[in-house]
Amino acid sequence: MEKITIYHHPRCSKSRGALALLQERGLSPEIRFYQMDPPSPAELRRLLKKLGITAEELLRKSEPLFKERYQGTVHAEREWIEIIAAHPVLMERPVVVRGDRAVIARPPERVDELWDASGER
């Protein structure tokens, strides 16, 4: 069984929902409380590759910090990665990783995209 990791924020209903969905399906993901244990820039680069998105697409643009400091600004990919690493509250959540694939589980049912159509778990 491949390791499953959820980048989790316990106060977020979508994050709690994704975790509950995984557990209901008999899975025991590694829970990464990413705001207390932020991913490094290197880890973020690996995560973005698995997600198939840019760092800017991983940003929570509704966060007050984003609106106050970063809305309307332009940054290179490397800079956005550094910003997310420094301010993990800006990272979209939850992110669920299985092997070399990952999804932003909004809605939580998106975790199903990590398995093939046969339902193999």
C-alpha positions as CSV (number, residue, x, y, z in Angstrom):
1,M,0.0,0.0,0.0
2,E,1.4,3.4,-1.0
3,K,1.8,6.0,1.7
4,I,-1.0,8.6,1.7
5,T,-0.3,12.0,3.2
6,I,-2.8,14.8,3.9
7,Y,-1.6,18.4,4.4
8,H,-4.2,19.1,7.0
9,H,-5.6,22.1,8.8
10,P,-8.0,20.9,11.5
11,R,-10.1,24.1,11.6
12,C,-10.9,23.8,7.9
13,S,-14.2,22.0,7.2
14,K,-12.9,20.8,3.7
15,S,-9.7,19.4,5.3
16,R,-11.7,17.6,8.0
17,G,-14.0,16.3,5.4
18,A,-11.2,14.9,3.2
19,L,-9.6,13.3,6.3
20,A,-12.9,11.7,7.3
21,L,-13.5,10.4,3.8
22,L,-10.1,8.7,3.7
23,Q,-10.6,7.2,7.1
24,E,-14.1,6.0,6.1
25,R,-12.5,4.1,3.3
26,G,-10.2,2.3,5.6
27,L,-7.2,4.4,4.9
28,S,-4.8,5.8,7.5
29,P,-3.1,8.8,6.0
30,E,0.0,10.4,7.5
31,I,-1.4,13.7,8.8
32,R,0.8,16.7,8.1
33,F,-0.2,19.8,10.1
34,Y,1.5,22.0,7.5
35,Q,0.8,25.3,9.3
36,M,2.8,24.0,12.4
37,D,5.3,22.1,10.3
38,P,5.6,24.1,7.0
39,P,6.9,22.4,3.9
40,S,10.3,23.5,2.7
41,P,10.8,25.1,-0.7
42,A,12.2,21.8,-2.0
43,E,9.2,19.9,-0.6
44,L,6.8,22.5,-2.2
45,R,8.5,22.1,-5.6
46,R,7.9,18.3,-5.3
47,L,4.3,18.8,-4.2
48,L,3.6,21.2,-7.1
49,K,5.0,18.7,-9.6
50,K,2.7,16.0,-8.2
51,L,-0.3,18.5,-8.3
52,G,0.6,19.6,-11.8
53,I,0.1,23.3,-10.9
54,T,2.2,26.4,-10.3
55,A,2.9,27.9,-6.9
56,E,0.6,30.8,-7.7
57,E,-2.3,28.3,-8.2
58,L,-1.6,26.8,-4.8
59,L,-2.2,30.2,-3.1
60,R,-5.3,30.8,-1.0
61,K,-6.2,34.2,-2.4
62,S,-9.0,34.7,0.0
63,E,-6.6,34.8,3.0
64,P,-6.3,38.2,4.6
65,L,-2.5,38.0,4.5
66,F,-2.6,37.4,0.7
67,K,-5.0,40.4,0.3
68,E,-2.9,42.7,2.5
69,R,0.6,41.8,1.1
70,Y,0.4,40.0,-2.2
71,Q,-2.7,40.7,-4.1
72,G,-1.9,42.4,-7.4
73,T,1.8,41.6,-7.1
74,V,3.9,39.7,-9.6
75,H,6.4,37.1,-8.5
76,A,8.5,34.5,-10.2
77,E,7.7,30.8,-9.4
78,R,10.7,30.6,-7.0
79,E,9.5,33.7,-5.1
80,W,5.9,32.3,-4.7
81,I,7.4,29.1,-3.4
82,E,9.5,31.0,-0.8
83,I,6.4,33.0,0.1
84,I,4.3,29.9,0.7
85,A,7.1,28.3,2.7
86,A,7.4,31.4,4.9
87,H,3.6,31.8,5.2
88,P,2.0,28.3,5.1
89,V,-1.4,29.8,5.8
90,L,-1.3,30.9,2.2
91,M,-1.3,27.2,0.9
92,E,-4.5,25.9,-0.4
93,R,-6.0,23.0,1.6
94,P,-6.3,20.2,2.0
95,V,-3.7,18.6,-0.3
96,V,-3.7,14.8,-0.4
97,V,-0.7,12.9,-1.8
98,R,-0.5,9.3,-2.9
99,G,2.7,8.2,-4.6
100,D,3.6,10.5,-7.4
101,R,0.1,12.1,-7.6
102,A,-1.7,14.7,-5.5
103,V,-4.9,16.6,-5.4
104,I,-6.3,19.7,-3.7
105,A,-9.3,18.0,-2.1
106,R,-11.9,20.7,-2.6
107,P,-14.4,19.2,-2.6
108,P,-13.2,16.4,-0.4
109,E,-14.4,13.8,-2.9
110,R,-11.5,14.8,-5.2
111,V,-9.4,12.3,-3.2
112,D,-11.0,9.7,-5.4
113,E,-8.9,11.0,-8.3
114,L,-5.9,9.4,-6.7
115,W,-7.1,6.0,-7.6
116,D,-7.9,4.4,-10.9
117,A,-11.4,3.9,-12.3
118,S,-11.5,0.3,-11.0
119,G,-11.5,1.7,-7.4
120,E,-8.2,-0.1,-6.5
121,R,-7.0,1.2,-3.2
